[in-house]
Amino acid sequence: MKHEKPKYVLCVAFAENGDAITGDSSGNIYIWGKGGSRISQVVGAHEGGIFSLCVLKDGTLVSGGGKDRRVVLWDHNYHKKSELEGHTDELWGLDSHPTLEQFVTCGQDKLVHLWDSTSHQPLWSKYIEDPARSAGFHPNGAVVAVGTMTGSHLILCFTDGAYLAVGSHDNFVYIYAVTENGRKYSRAGKCTGHSSFVTHLDWSADSQYIVTNSGDYEILFWEAASGKHLTSADTVRNLEWATSTCVLSFSVFGIWPDGADGTDINAVCRSHDARLLVSADDFGKVRLFPNPCSQPRSPDLYRREGHEHPAVVGRLGNSAAPSLEPPVH
């Protein structure tokens, strides 16, 4: 039986053995060996285009269709294990949790779902203001970023699991209380005070406080339970932070070079052992610094150049600073 030749390859993933897996605009899944030859196929896996593919830790392949609104799980031999209808409109974004048997999906219906990979049931669902186009977990599993078709983005952050913070393009930070093992969310507060969209967010280690950055380069501190804007430096001066992803803070002041504006550094992240910071900038550089980095224009420990576009970074492990090559000054 002949099948219509697909016009576009819409998504790509890699199996544990290195095979490439593609999903196309005709709803087919193809598996390609290292030599570029097609070694397997699932024709008609979805009705309409396949917009997302993701390989879970156990090797299960998850595929998401747009037109048919289905999420399908495939075993190692690409036989269908199960399927569910997860959204009421086109499904666009999908990513697996880095350590847990969970994955997140989002789509045109303005819904974000967190799924249990074993039971194939949603753990929680949240409506957002705009149709979603992409979703991705932070490598430590504490953060999910959701991109929307309007150009805005949401940052969904977890610390001890008791609260969820959502930094939004509408200048607000929304705080939700999490109960019933992540199955129930109720709004506990709203942080009002930013005059531009929220770009970065960190929780304190005790989940009592939040620090945020915004598009107009503000650094604001909040009491999580009430959403109150904190103006006293004494309250937050000695706090321990669960993460360090804010590009504007006293502990990362030294990562900014001379002449930089507030948009030049896109991301920063702290290592698990809190010894190192890594930054990514608009010039394609990934730079490594000691943590904290509070002195103006601190020299970097290591610099990697070569990206043609703005760089982004993920979570650092516990390894010491790389010694592949010295920084270029």
C-alpha positions in Angstrom: 0.0 0.0 0.0 1.4 3.4 -1.0 1.4 6.2 1.5 1.5 9.9 0.8 5.1 11.3 1.0 5.3 13.6 4.0 6.0 17.3 3.3 7.8 18.1 6.6 9.6 16.4 9.5 8.1 18.1 12.5 10.1 16.6 15.4 13.1 14.4 16.2 14.2 12.4 19.2 17.0 9.9 19.9 16.6 6.3 21.3 19.0 5.1 23.9 21.0 3.1 21.3 21.5 6.2 19.2 18.9 5.6 16.6 17.1 8.8 15.4 13.3 8.9 15.6 11.3 11.3 13.4 7.7 12.4 13.4 6.3 13.9 10.2 3.4 15.9 8.9 1.6 12.8 7.6 1.4 11.2 11.1 4.3 8.7 10.5 7.1 7.7 12.9 10.4 6.5 11.2 13.4 5.1 13.0 16.8 5.7 11.4 20.0 3.9 12.0 23.4 5.6 12.5 24.2 5.2 8.8 21.1 7.1 7.8 19.1 4.1 6.7 15.5 3.6 7.7 15.3 0.5 9.9 11.7 0.7 11.2 8.5 2.6 10.8 5.1 3.2 12.3 2.9 4.4 9.4 -0.2 6.3 10.4 0.8 6.6 14.1 -1.3 9.7 14.3 -4.0 11.3 12.3 -2.4 14.5 11.0 1.1 15.8 11.9 3.2 14.6 14.9 4.4 17.6 16.7 6.3 16.0 19.7 8.4 13.0 20.4 10.0 12.1 23.7 12.0 9.1 24.9 11.4 8.3 28.6 14.0 6.9 31.0 12.7 3.3 30.5 13.0 3.6 26.7 9.3 4.2 26.1 8.6 6.5 23.3 5.9 9.2 23.8 4.3 10.8 20.7 1.9 13.7 20.5 -0.4 14.4 17.7 -2.0 17.8 16.8 -5.1 17.0 14.8 -6.1 13.8 16.8 -5.2 15.3 20.2 -3.7 12.0 21.3 -0.7 11.1 23.4 0.6 7.6 22.5 3.1 5.4 24.3 5.2 2.9 22.3 7.4 0.1 23.5 11.0 -0.7 22.5 9.8 -2.4 19.4 7.5 0.6 18.5 4.3 -1.4 19.3 1.6 0.7 20.8 1.4 0.3 24.6 -1.4 2.7 25.4 -2.9 6.0 24.4 -5.0 8.8 25.8 -6.6 11.9 24.6 -4.9 14.6 26.6 -6.0 17.9 25.1 -9.0 19.3 23.3 -7.0 21.0 20.6 -3.6 20.8 18.9 -0.9 19.4 21.1 2.5 21.1 20.7 4.8 20.8 23.7 6.1 17.7 25.4 9.0 16.9 27.7 9.9 14.1 30.2 10.9 14.7 33.8 14.7 14.2 34.2 14.4 11.8 37.2 10.7 10.9 37.8 8.3 8.8 35.7 6.4 11.9 34.6 6.1 14.1 31.5 4.5 17.4 30.7 2.4 18.4 27.8 0.8 21.7 26.6 -1.1 22.8 23.6 -3.5 25.1 21.7 -6.2 24.6 24.3 -4.2 26.6 26.9 -3.8 23.6 29.1 -0.6 22.3 30.7 -0.8 18.7 32.0 1.7 16.8 34.2 1.3 13.1 33.5 2.3 9.9 35.4 4.1 7.7 32.9 3.1 4.5 34.6 -0.7 5.1 35.1 -1.0 7.4 32.1 -3.1 9.7 34.2 -2.7 13.4 34.8 -1.2 14.4 38.1 -2.3 18.0 37.7 -3.6 20.4 35.0 -3.5 24.1 34.7 -5.1 26.6 32.4 -2.8 29.4 31.2 -3.7 32.7 29.4 -2.4 31.9 25.9 -2.1 28.9 23.7 1.1 27.0 24.4 3.7 26.0 21.9 6.6 24.4 23.9 7.4 23.0 27.3 10.7 21.9 28.9 11.9 20.7 32.3 15.0 22.1 34.0 17.6 19.3 34.3 17.0 19.2 38.1 13.2 18.7 37.6 12.3 21.7 39.8 11.2 24.0 36.9 9.0 23.7 33.9 9.2 26.5 31.3 6.2 26.9 29.0 6.4 29.0 25.8 3.2 30.5 24.2 2.2 31.5 20.7 2.0 35.2 21.8 5.8 35.2 22.6 5.2 35.2 26.4 6.5 32.4 28.6 5.7 31.0 32.0 8.0 29.5 34.6 6.5 26.9 36.8 8.7 26.2 39.8 8.6 23.5 42.5 10.7 23.4 45.7 9.4 21.1 48.5 6.2 20.5 46.6 4.0 22.5 48.9 3.8 25.6 46.6 3.9 26.3 42.9 5.0 29.8 41.7 4.2 31.0 38.3 6.0 34.0 36.9 3.9 35.6 34.2 4.1 38.0 31.2 1.4 40.1 32.9 3.9 41.3 35.5 2.5 39.1 38.3 3.7 36.1 40.2 1.0 33.7 41.2 1.4 31.4 44.2 -0.6 28.1 44.4 -0.9 25.8 47.4 -0.3 22.2 46.4 -2.2 19.4 48.1 -3.3 15.8 47.6 0.1 14.8 46.4 0.1 17.3 43.6 -3.4 16.7 42.4 -5.0 19.8 43.8 -3.9 23.4 43.3 -5.5 26.4 44.9 -4.3 30.0 44.6 -2.8 31.2 47.8 -1.5 34.6 46.8 -0.5 37.0 44.1 2.7 39.1 44.0 2.0 42.5 42.6 4.8 45.1 42.1 6.7 44.4 39.0 6.3 47.0 36.2 7.4 44.6 33.5 7.2 40.8 32.7 8.8 38.3 35.0 11.9 36.7 33.5 13.5 34.6 36.3 12.4 33.2 39.7 14.0 31.4 42.6 12.6 30.0 45.9 14.4 30.1 49.2 15.4 26.8 50.6 12.7 26.9 53.3 10.0 27.8 50.7 9.1 31.0 52.6 10.4 33.6 50.2 10.8 34.2 46.4 13.1 36.5 44.5 12.3 37.5 40.9 13.8 39.4 38.0 11.7 41.3 35.4 12.1 42.7 31.9 13.0 46.1 33.2 15.9 44.7 35.3 14.2 44.9 38.7 15.1 42.5 41.6 12.2 42.1 44.0 11.7 39.9 47.0 8.4 38.4 48.2 6.9 36.6 51.1 5.5 33.4 49.5 2.6 32.8 51.8 1.1 36.2 51.5 2.5 37.6 48.2 3.8 40.6 50.2 6.6 42.7 48.5 9.5 42.8 50.9 11.4 46.1 51.1 13.7 45.4 54.0 17.1 44.0 53.0 17.6 42.6 56.5 14.8 40.0 55.9 16.5 38.4 52.9 20.1 39.2 53.5 21.2 35.8 54.8 18.6 33.6 53.2 19.7 30.3 51.6 18.2 29.9 48.1 17.1 26.5 46.7 18.3 27.5 43.2 20.2 30.4 41.6 18.7 31.1 38.2 18.1 34.9 38.5 20.6 36.7 36.3 20.3 39.8 38.5 21.2 39.3 42.2 23.9 40.2 44.6 25.5 36.8 44.4 25.9 36.9 40.6 26.8 40.6 40.3 30.3 39.8 39.0 29.2 37.8 36.0 28.3 41.0 34.1 31.1 42.4 31.9 31.8 46.0 31.3 29.3 47.8 29.0 26.7 45.0 29.2 23.0 45.9 29.3 20.3 44.0 31.1 19.6 41.6 28.2 23.2 40.4 27.4 23.1 37.5 29.9 20.2 35.1 29.3 20.6 32.5 32.0 22.7 31.5 35.0 22.7 28.4 37.1 24.4 27.1 40.2 26.1 23.7 40.7 24.6 21.2 43.1 27.5 21.7 45.5 27.1 25.5 45.3 30.8 26.0 44.3 30.2 27.2 40.7 28.1 29.4 38.5 27.6 29.1 34.8 26.2 31.8 32.6 25.0 32.0 29.0 25.0 35.2 27.0 23.9 36.8 23.7 27.3 36.4 22.2 27.3 32.6 22.1 29.5 32.2 25.2 29.1 29.8 28.1 31.2 31.1 31.1 32.1 29.5 34.4 32.6 31.5 37.7 33.1 30.7 41.3 30.0 31.0 43.5 29.2 33.5 44.9 30.4 35.9 42.3 29.9 39.3 43.9 32.9 41.3 42.8 32.4 43.6 39.8 33.7 42.2 36.5 35.0 39.0 38.1 37.3 36.9 35.8 35.8 33.7 34.6 37.3 30.3 35.4 36.4 28.9 31.9 34.9 30.1 28.7 33.5 28.2 25.8 32.9 30.0 22.6 31.5 29.0 19.2 27.8 29.3 19.5 26.4 31.3 16.6 23.3 32.3 18.5 22.5 33.3 22.1 23.4 30.5 24.5 21.3 28.9 27.2 22.4 26.7 30.1 21.1 23.9 32.2 21.9 22.5 35.6 25.5 22.0 36.6 26.6 18.8 38.3 29.1 18.5 41.2 32.2 18.3 39.1 35.0 20.8 39.5 35.8 23.5 37.0 36.7 22.1 33.5 40.4 22.3 32.5 40.0 21.8 28.8 41.4 25.2 27.9 42.1 28.5 29.7 39.7 31.4 29.4 40.3 33.8 26.5 40.6 37.4 27.5 
